[in-house]
């Protein structure tokens, strides 16, 4: 599998993950509707609040990863993929294999 295929597969995985996180969020919201809103005094409230924040954090991280993948695919289309955005030198192939969204060489990472 070449790097473009890996990036496209990663994009699909991240999009699927965002859909799943959205479904999890909806389940948490539904569960919270019947619960006492007072997180401090309701034993279930703290758990619901934690789960809600965990899904929110995972969604933010997944969205950030998706943006990196999209940016890498744009660089591929523009012909600048594999070129360090700081110094203009080539990014080593090993780095791109390990981190296909890399936009900087090892020295500037």
HELIX and SHEET records of a PDB file:
HELIX    1   1 UNK A    3  UNK A   33  1                                  31    
HELIX    2   2 UNK A   43  UNK A   78  1                                  36    
HELIX    3   3 UNK A   93  UNK A   98  1                                   6    
END                                                                             
